[in-house]
Amino acid sequence: MDEGRFVSNLTLNRAESLSVQQINTFCCVYELGGYAGASEQLGLAGPTIWEQVKILERVYKTVLFKRSGRNIRPSPTGDVLYRKHVDTKLLCAVSIS
């Protein structure tokens, strides 16, 4: 399956149902390369970070990070989703400041 086509064909309703915090959390895990760094950066407990990523995986019905022990790396879908939502994250940061 073409991961990019999968994400680009997502319905707007799914994207609208995501919270800003979930998108921010996903982007933070992506940028920092792990849950521990995101937990520290966002001031949230590790299980909270993990659960927010799992919710996104359920919404999009795909794996966003490949896990190997304590290491994670973005899946191809995670890469596409990050590029799709990074603009949303930046817009939120600008509107808050």
C-alpha positions as CSV (number, residue, x, y, z in Angstrom):
1,M,0.0,0.0,0.0
2,D,1.3,3.5,-0.9
3,E,1.6,5.2,2.5
4,G,1.5,8.7,1.1
5,R,-1.7,8.0,-0.8
6,F,-3.3,6.5,2.3
7,V,-2.7,9.6,4.4
8,S,-3.6,12.1,1.7
9,N,-6.9,10.3,1.1
10,L,-7.9,10.7,4.8
11,T,-11.3,12.3,5.2
12,L,-11.4,15.8,6.7
13,N,-13.7,14.5,9.4
14,R,-10.9,12.4,10.9
15,A,-8.5,15.3,10.9
16,E,-11.1,17.6,12.4
17,S,-11.6,15.1,15.3
18,L,-8.0,15.3,16.4
19,S,-7.1,17.6,19.2
20,V,-4.3,20.2,18.9
21,Q,-2.6,18.5,21.9
22,Q,-2.6,15.1,20.1
23,I,-1.1,16.7,17.0
24,N,1.5,18.6,19.1
25,T,2.4,15.4,21.0
26,F,2.8,13.4,17.8
27,C,5.0,16.1,16.3
28,C,7.1,16.4,19.5
29,V,7.7,12.6,19.6
30,Y,8.6,12.7,15.9
31,E,11.0,15.6,16.3
32,L,12.7,14.4,19.5
33,G,12.8,10.7,18.4
34,G,11.1,9.2,21.4
35,Y,8.5,9.3,24.2
36,A,10.9,10.3,27.0
37,G,12.1,13.4,25.3
38,A,8.6,14.4,24.4
39,S,7.4,13.7,27.9
40,E,10.1,16.1,29.3
41,Q,9.5,18.7,26.7
42,L,5.7,18.8,27.1
43,G,5.7,18.2,30.8
44,L,3.4,15.2,30.5
45,A,3.8,11.7,31.9
46,G,5.2,9.0,29.5
47,P,2.0,6.9,29.5
48,T,0.0,10.1,28.5
49,I,2.4,10.6,25.5
50,W,2.1,7.0,24.5
51,E,-1.7,7.0,24.8
52,Q,-2.0,10.1,22.6
53,V,0.1,8.5,19.9
54,K,-2.0,5.3,20.1
55,I,-5.2,7.3,19.7
56,L,-3.8,8.8,16.5
57,E,-2.8,5.3,15.3
58,R,-6.4,4.1,15.9
59,V,-7.9,7.1,14.1
60,Y,-5.7,6.7,11.1
61,K,-5.7,2.8,11.4
62,T,-2.0,2.6,10.8
63,V,1.3,2.4,12.7
64,L,3.0,5.8,13.1
65,F,6.2,4.7,14.7
66,K,8.2,1.4,14.3
67,R,9.2,0.2,17.7
68,S,12.3,-1.8,18.5
69,G,12.8,-2.2,22.3
70,R,13.2,1.4,23.6
71,N,13.9,2.8,20.2
72,I,11.4,4.2,17.8
73,R,11.5,5.6,14.3
74,P,8.8,7.0,12.2
75,S,7.0,4.7,9.8
76,P,6.5,5.9,6.2
77,T,2.9,6.9,7.2
78,G,4.3,8.7,10.3
79,D,6.6,10.7,8.0
80,V,3.7,11.7,5.8
81,L,1.5,12.5,8.7
82,Y,4.2,14.7,10.3
83,R,4.6,16.7,7.1
84,K,0.8,17.0,6.9
85,H,0.4,18.2,10.5
86,V,3.6,20.3,11.1
87,D,1.9,23.3,9.5
88,T,-1.1,22.9,11.9
89,K,1.4,22.7,14.8
90,L,3.1,25.9,13.6
91,L,-0.1,27.7,13.2
92,C,-1.2,26.8,16.7
93,A,2.1,28.0,18.1
94,V,1.8,31.3,16.3
95,S,-1.7,31.9,17.4
96,I,-0.9,31.2,21.1
97,S,2.2,33.5,21.2
